[in-house]
Amino acid sequence: MSKEIMVTTRTETGKGAMGRARKNGQVPAVLYGKGTENVMLYASVGELDSARLTKGEEVTLVLNGEKIAVYVAELQVNYMKSQIVHLDFCRA
């Protein structure tokens, strides 16, 4: 059974906006895939911590009630704090 992660879309970009999001418990992410437009996302720190994601792992994103099969293309971690700081998802 695939792990499900609830995500929301985001419109803000830039260092300041991402810092504010991380302070509020959100992790910025991007969903991309061949033939589709990139979608900027936020995922909850709590959900990501419980999911314990690894690079290349297949997961299901839940975006506005729609389930999207993806895999973790890139996972950036702050090793000093052991926190995920950014994710790249690719459509499966």
C-alpha angles and dihedrals in degrees: 000000000000122000115250121217123189112223136177130204121254133203102187122092134179139069097285095049092048091049090053091048092051091050088054093053098261126127118207116233140171129218116203139161143161113289095008134094119254115258121206112218146180123217126190117254090222094055093046092049092052093045093054094205125203131195112274094020118139115234139162120240118207108209117173091335093309118118115220123189110222142152129225105258097175133009119190116196132187096225094193090062099023091233131137108241101178140006134198117202124192123200112251 
